[in-house]
Amino acid sequence: MNPAAPSTAKSAAPSPSLPSLIGMSREDMAAAMAALDMPAFRTGQLWHWVYFHGAREFSQMTTLAKDFRALLAERYSLSRPEIVDHQKSADGTHKWLLRLADGNEVETVFIPEEDRGALCLSSQVGCTLKCGFCHTGTQGLVRNLTPGEMVAQLMVARDTLDEWAAPSGQRLLTNVVVMGMGEPFYNYDNTAAALKILMDHEGISISKRRITLSTAGVVPLMARCGADLGVNLAVSLHAVRDELRNKLVPLNRKYPLAQLLDAARAYPTASNARRITFEYVMLKGVNDSPADARELARLLRDIPAKVNLIPFNPWPGAPYECSTKGAMRRFAGILNDAGLSAPLRDTRGGDIMAACGQLKSASIKAGPRSK
Ligand code: SF4
């Protein structure tokens, strides 16, 4: 990783008390407008200001009458979560630590590439699951995020990148992956509501083909997600035998490998053009042998799949080490020979602890408060 010192920035705390328009669905917004005796077409205008222009003040909404703007400002807020910390890694990765209205904190990461970039959203404060290699999972769930708290993560990123209302071809934030803190399927309704807002063509407008939801394997919700949302699926696999996966991803005890792979096989949008991503963290001497690679290729042989090999990113007290470069190359080679795309993912943002499995906010460090 690049060792250069990260740059940091902070924002002022939001005004807390008024309900936020951020996270409202069209239906919610229409109901709010009706309650203010506003005609239905105002909903479309407001939606456009909130989610297309990313307005931060009602005074910016110049197509709305002044007294209506004043009324909105009395009743609602457009405030984002407070940016407690914003770091930019030497490799261009951004990480924001955001404080929510109740004082809990979440992390969001943006990973730029040459002509595109993915924003990694969190879906929970902490996580319901306790995957053995994951920093977030070490202290359990604090609470689920609301749709507004998920959408606001993207809004903060677009604010920082100054990409509101930019034509889609000129944006760097092109993709969204729900792979940050949390298991999104254990907060499914809120995650689905947030993603529907992100996908709306008259607002933030990120295509379902550019959104990937990652699960540790909550089998019963996989088909529903594909049918409801049509987004891409990623599965945190990490092991090819139940015995080891029970340890690395304890959810496997509930939904073992055979069930998980059946659900992946049946995932509604899976095709050669939209392959399911299988995440596989490379752990030295644990899951990185040639036999593991061959078994992985066998398990995925009849699924439209690609494999993301993730070098393990250590965190303080981590019980694992990253596989050697040679072991990772050998592993990838076996998968490639079996016809699977298996890029060895670069570690990004390691100097700011923004890499996969490293996210852990102060809220979690303080310990779970509720379930
Ligand atoms: S890897 Fe994902 S699902 Fe597992 S504990 Fe970490 S955040 Fe939760």
Boltz pocket constraint, residues with backbone or C-beta under 6 A from the ligand:
constraints:
  - pocket:
      binder: B
      contacts: [[A, 126], [A, 127], [A, 128], [A, 129], [A, 130], [A, 131], [A, 134], [A, 135], [A, 136], [A, 137], [A, 138], [A, 179], [A, 180], [A, 181], [A, 182], [A, 183], [A, 216], [A, 236], [A, 357]]
      max_distance: 6.0
